[in-house]
Amino acid sequence: MQHRTELSVDGDKLVAIHHEAASDRWILFSHGFLSDKEGSYEYRAQRAVEQGFNAVRFDHRGCGESDLPFSEQTLSTRLADMQAVMDAFSVDSCLLFGSSFGGKVALHTAAVDDRVQGVAARAPVTYNRLFERYHPESKSPQQTSDHDVSLPVDFFEDFSRYPFEQVLDNCTVPLCLFHGTADETVPVTTTLEAIGALEADVTFHQFAGEGHRFSRAAEGRLQNQLFDWIHREVREVQTK
């Protein structure tokens, strides 16, 4: 069963979909920078319910059905969105799943919120240098999509407040990371570098030949591996 909920975050509308399960276990999904809560997130949420988890997928402000112009979103607004969703559904303990920029949201949330018992991420943005090519003051600034969306300087001023070192110093929950070897947007080498620096337990799945967007077959394998990891490694969530 799905329930559509509208939250208010700093006066802005945020739209969330709750896939309900008969349990007090939760998985919250954070989508990528140019994405939204639809598509693969619906299938992941449905799979979560089959595995006995309540699932929440939502549009970060600046995306999908939620308020705020795209250019006004920041990492701070996305982190506030995640906190607001956790609070709105009275989540005491949960797992987070994030893709790309959503992976950064999930990792930085886990570094400061002890309600998070584990993080899974696909092609996560880790080190901030991954966004340097989009800075308007770079030598050859790149656009973030085919729709000619550029990022203002304010975005990067906010972004600089969240170096990946915060995650390295404070994130101790189990992690499960997925990455394609042919990813040209977020190179798999950055995830391997992050794994080498992390002190937390990390399970890593490398997908040969997959790019930043996974094929349907790879997505199916990801979901199988994700829930195998949850049932095997994240025992605190399983027993709450």
Buried (B, 14 or more C-beta within 10 A) or exposed (E): EEEEBEBEBEEBBBBBBBBEBEEBBBBBBBBBBBBBBEEBBBEBBBBBBEBBBBBBBBBBBBBBBBBBEBEBBBBEBBBBBBBBBBEBBEBEBBBBBBBBBBBBBBBBBBBEBEBBBBBBBBBBBBBBEBBEEBBEEEEEBEEBEEEEEBBEEEBBEBBEEBBBEBBBEBBEBBBBBBBBEEBEBBBBEBBEBBBEEBEBEBBBBEBEEBBBBBEEEBBEBBBEBBBEBBEEBBEEBBEE
